[in-house]
């Protein structure tokens, strides 16, 4: 059975004062829950939030990393740097990185390899645009993105991922796929995982991301192949995020 996991993606939000209040409340409320929780925060706040998480069961994640190990890459942050500051996870291939920074499937694979070599757990994002969904291409697009990563990994690497299905049209829009729509894609992903990993496919967490909130979380988590969530805007509201974690813990 796949592990339960809720990952917060703060995106480009936060302040030293606000982070302390938000993180403190989350630590207080979710540490004893029966699900894994990870906070993925902006680079400048990794040390601060990591310190606030010390002694808790909550993981620390970054929102991106470089596909290079070191060198003359101004503004880039390497996998080794992330482990140095205590990161356990890193988001890779988020649709905003693909859209605004031109990240290709090859770049995503390179980042996954760097992350795993440094001992980080990659949270690999896949998903379709609105135009692709309306054209009936959702499954083809998602499975192509997934296969581009799997083709470059051995079975050990493939088993060491977290996947996040995030329909691009639902991210930050207030729109969300219905639980049934999300489940259909998750089921296709799980079938592809079984083709590659056999019985081990059931242990790999597949998250849903795309306007997850306190109101729709329980219905999403009731679906057979939705193991958790990658939470954007709602993760900036402590009580909303806690509610999502509670819903996942009880699934």
N, C-alpha and C positions, 0 to 999 in steps of 0.2 A: 504493500500500500504506500502511495506517495505521501511524503511528509506534508504537514500543513505549514504554510508559510505566507506571511504578509510582509511586504517590503514597502516602505515609504520612500517616495521620490520627491524630495523637497524642491527639485528643479532650482532655478536661480532665485531663491527666497531665503529669508532668515536674517537674524541679527544676533549679536552676542547675547543681549538681554532676552530677546524672545526665544532663542534656542534653549536657554537655561530653563525657562518656565515650561516650554513644550516638552523637552526631553525629560525633565524631572517628573512631570505628570504621567508621561507614557511609561517610564520605568516603574513608577509606583503601581500602575494599574495592570500592566500586561506581563510582568516578569513571571508570574505564577501560572499563566495560561498554558493550555496544551497545544500551543502552536509556536512556530519559530517566527521571530520578528526581527527585521533588519531596518535600520534607518540609513538611507542613502542621501548624503548631504553635500553641499557645495565644498569644493576643495579647502577654502580658507577656514572652514568650521570643523574639519575632520578631527583635529587635535582637541578642540573644545568639547565636541559632542562625544568623542571617544573617552575623554576623561569623565564625562557625566554618566557614561554607560558602564564604567569600570565596576566590576563585581556583579553586574547583572547578566542575564542570559540573552540580552539583545545584541545582535550583531551590528557592526559598523560597515557601511558601504559607501563607495564613491559612485559618481554618476557617469564616469567615462575614464579612459586611460589612453596612453599613447600606444601605437602599434610598434614603437621602437623601444629598445632597452635603455639607451642613453645617447647623449651627444648634442649636436647643434640643432635642437628643435625647440626654438623659443616658445615658451608658453605651454609646452607639453609636460605631462606628468606620467612617470613610468609606473609599471606594476610594482617594482621593487620599492619605490617611494611610498606607494599606498600601503604595502605591508609594513613598512617602517613606522607608519603612524597608526597602525593597529587595524587596518581594514581587513575584513573577512570576505566581503562580497564587492562586486562592481557591476553596474548596469552597462551593457554593451549593445549597440545597434538600435538604441531608442529611435523612434521615428523622427524626432526632432533633430537628432544627429544626422540621420540619413537625409532629411529634407534641407536643413540649413547649412550643413557642412559637407554635403555630397558624399557621405560615407557609403561605400559599395559593399556588396557581400564579401568581397576579398578583404577589404579593410576590417570588416567585422570579424572574419576568421582570424586575421592576424592579431587582433586585440584579444580574442578568446585564447589563442595560444600563449600570448604573453601573460595573461592573467593566470592561466592554469600553471604555467611554469613557475610563477611566483607564489603559488599556493592559494590564490584567490578563487572564489566561486563566481563564475560569470552568470549574470542574469541576462540571458540573450533574448532580445525583443524581436518579434516578427509580427507582421500585420499588413493589411491591405488598405488602400485609399478608398474613398467613396466611389470614385469612378470605376475602380477595379471591382468593387462589390456589385455595383449596378450592372457591370458587364458580365457578371457571373463568374468572375475570375478569382474569388476569394481563396478557395482551396489551392488552386494552382500557384498563386503568389506566395501564400504562406509556406507551402511545402517546398517551393523553390528556395526560399530564404533559409529554411531549415536544412535542406539538403546541402546547400552551399557551405554551411558550417560543419555538418556531419562528415562531408566528403574529405575534409581536411583533418579529422581527428581519428585517433584509434578508439577502440571500444572503451578503454579506461577514461579517456577524455570525454567521450560522448556521455558516459554515465555520470560525469561530474558537473553537469550543467544544471541550471534552473532555466526553464523557458517561460517567456511571458508573451501571450497573445494580446496584442493591443491594436484593435481596429483604428486606423489613423483618424477616421472621421469621428470617432468618439472621444478623442483625447482633448481634454480642456474645453469641450464644447457644451458640456451638460447633457449631451446625448450619450446613451449607452446601448450596447447591443442587448437585446432581450436575453434572459438566461438561456432560452432555447437556441437562439442564434449563436451565442458564445459556445454553448455545449457542442453544437454541430462541428464547429471548427476545432475545439479541443479534442473531440472524438477522432477527427481526422489526424490530428497531431499524434494522438496516442497510438493510432494504427500504424503510422509511420515509425514511431519509436519501437513498436513491437517488431516491425520488419527488420530493424537494425539491431535491437538489443534483446529480443526475445522476452522472457519473463521478467528481466530486469527493468523493462520499460515502465512497469507499474510503480517503481520506486522513484522515478524522476518527477519532480514537481513541475506542473504546468500551471502558471498563474494567468489570471485575466487582468488586463489593464485597460482602462477607458472609462473615465467618469464613474469609478466605483465610489459609493458613498454609504453612509450609515443606513439609508433606506433600502438600497438594493442589494447590499452585501449578502444577506442571508439567503435570498432567492438565487443568487449566483452560486453560492457555495453549496446549495442543495443539489446542483448538477453533478453527475457522476464523475466527470473528468476535469472539473475545475477544483484545483487543489489549494488555491489561495489567490492573492491579488497583489498587483503592483499599483500602489495608490498614489495619485498625484495630489491634486488640490485638497482633497479631504485629509491628507496626512499633515496639513498645516494647522488643522483644528484638532486639538488633543482629544476632545470628547468624541468627535466623529471617528477619528482613527482608532481610538480604544474600542468603540462599538464594532468597527469592522474586525478588529482582532478577536473580540469576544465571539462574534458570529462565526469566524473561522475555527476558533477553538472548539466550538460546539457542533461542528459539521459531522 
